[in-house]
Amino acid sequence: MTSKIMATSCRDQLASPLALFNGLLFQALLDPGLAIDGERMKRAQARLRTVLPADGS
C-alpha cells in the first residue's frame, strides 16, 4: 500500500511541472503579451528549482 501511495505521489510531482509548461505554452499561443520570458522566466525557473527535489527523484 505504501509503495502505491509513493508512486502516485511521484507521478503527481512529475505532472506539476508538465502542467505548468503546458499552461505557459497555451497562454503564450493565446496572447503572446502574457508570455513569461526573459527575466521573469529566469525568476520563475529559480523558484521552481527551490521546490523540486535536489536529487531529481
SVG drawing of the C-alpha trace seen along z (x, -y; Angstrom):
<svg xmlns="http://www.w3.org/2000/svg" viewBox="-6 -42 27 44">
<polyline fill="none" stroke="black" stroke-width="0.4" points="0.0,0.0 2.8,-2.4 4.6,-1.9 1.4,-2.6 0.9,-5.9 4.5,-6.8 4.2,-6.0 1.1,-8.2 2.9,-11.0 5.9,-10.7 3.6,-10.9 1.9,-13.9 5.2,-15.6 6.3,-15.0 2.9,-16.1 3.0,-19.5 5.9,-21.0 4.5,-19.4 1.1,-21.0 2.9,-24.3 4.8,-24.1 1.6,-23.2 -0.3,-26.1 2.5,-28.6 2.7,-27.3 -1.1,-27.6 -1.1,-31.1 1.7,-32.3 -0.2,-30.9 -3.4,-32.7 -1.8,-36.0 1.9,-36.5 1.8,-39.6 1.2,-37.4 4.1,-35.1 6.7,-34.7 10.1,-35.3 13.4,-37.0 14.0,-37.9 10.5,-36.8 11.2,-33.3 14.6,-33.2 13.0,-34.1 10.2,-31.5 12.7,-28.8 14.7,-29.7 11.6,-29.5 10.7,-26.1 14.2,-24.8 13.7,-25.6 10.7,-23.3 12.0,-20.4 13.8,-17.6 17.6,-18.1 18.4,-14.6 16.0,-14.5 13.7,-11.9"/>
</svg>
